């Protein structure tokens, strides 16, 4: 299963700029940009909750689960990545990947 970040869509619907959201939720513009582009391995629940509160939405409005196969040998990856103090963990792919349970 792949998780696609649709934060850009919700920002457009709310007519909010990334820098305004970053300031509102206390996240750096750089970290928000990484999250928005999907270049992260994970996001903390409290960060996700702050984003949802600021955008008046649900997590499902920003994260979309799609069926698909994992590529690049991520099967052995950590299930719980440790995020830096900014609230997100950097990744090298544009899609957050998770293992089916």
Beta strands, then each sheet from edge to edge (+ up, - down):
strand 1: 2-5
strand 2: 40-43
strand 3: 63-66
strand 4: 88-90
strand 5: 96-97
sheet 1: 3+ 1- 5+
sheet 2: 2+ 4-
end
